[in-house]
C-alpha cells in the first residue's frame, strides 16, 4: 500500500466514512466530520502509522491533503 492509500484508510477510519476519497486539493472544509478533535486524532494516527513525528510548525503550514502527503513523504 502506498502513502496515499494508507492515508486514505486513516481518513476513512477517523472521519467514519468508508467511501471517502482523498485528493491533493482536499481541505478540512471538504469533509463534513472534520472537527478540531478529529483533526488531532487523524494527526496521531498518521504519526503512529508512518512512525513519524510532526512538529507544531509543520502542522501549522498544512493547508490541504497534498501538503500532508508531501510532508509524510519527506519524513519517511
C-alpha positions as CSV (number, residue, x, y, z in Angstrom):
1,X,0.0,0.0,0.0
2,X,1.4,3.4,-0.9
3,X,1.3,6.6,1.2
4,X,-1.9,8.0,-0.4
5,X,-3.8,4.7,0.0
6,X,-2.7,4.4,3.6
7,X,-3.6,8.0,4.4
8,X,-7.0,7.4,2.7
9,X,-7.7,4.5,5.0
10,X,-6.8,6.7,8.0
11,X,-9.2,9.3,6.8
12,X,-12.0,6.8,6.3
13,X,-11.5,5.5,9.8
14,X,-11.2,8.8,11.6
15,X,-13.9,10.6,9.7
16,X,-16.2,7.5,9.8
17,X,-16.8,7.4,6.0
18,X,-15.9,4.2,4.3
19,X,-16.2,5.7,0.9
20,X,-14.2,8.9,1.4
21,X,-11.7,9.5,-1.4
22,X,-8.9,11.9,-0.6
23,X,-7.2,14.1,-3.2
24,X,-4.3,16.6,-3.1
25,X,-6.5,19.6,-3.1
26,X,-8.9,18.5,-0.3
27,X,-9.2,20.6,2.8
28,X,-11.0,20.4,6.1
29,X,-13.9,22.2,4.6
30,X,-14.4,19.3,2.2
31,X,-15.0,16.7,4.9
32,X,-18.2,17.1,6.9
33,X,-16.9,15.3,10.0
34,X,-13.6,17.2,10.2
35,X,-13.5,18.9,13.5
36,X,-10.7,20.0,15.8
37,X,-11.0,16.7,17.7
38,X,-11.0,14.5,14.6
39,X,-8.0,16.6,13.3
40,X,-6.0,15.7,16.4
41,X,-7.0,12.0,16.1
42,X,-6.1,12.0,12.4
43,X,-2.6,13.5,13.1
44,X,-2.0,11.0,15.9
45,X,-2.9,8.1,13.6
46,X,-0.7,9.5,10.8
47,X,2.3,9.7,13.2
48,X,1.7,6.2,14.6
49,X,1.0,4.6,11.2
50,X,4.0,6.1,9.4
51,X,6.2,6.1,12.6
52,X,7.0,9.9,12.2
53,X,6.7,12.9,14.5
54,X,5.2,16.1,13.1
55,X,6.1,19.4,14.7
56,X,3.7,22.2,15.5
57,X,5.5,24.4,13.0
58,X,5.0,21.7,10.3
59,X,1.3,21.2,11.2
60,X,0.6,25.0,11.0
61,X,1.8,25.1,7.4
62,X,-0.6,22.3,6.3
63,X,-3.4,23.8,4.2
64,X,-4.5,20.8,2.2
65,X,-4.2,17.0,2.0
66,X,-1.4,17.3,-0.7
67,X,0.7,19.2,1.8
68,X,0.3,16.4,4.3
69,X,1.2,13.8,1.7
70,X,4.3,15.7,0.8
71,X,5.3,16.1,4.5
72,X,4.8,12.4,5.2
73,X,7.0,11.6,2.1
74,X,9.7,13.9,3.4
75,X,9.6,12.3,6.9
76,X,9.8,8.6,5.9
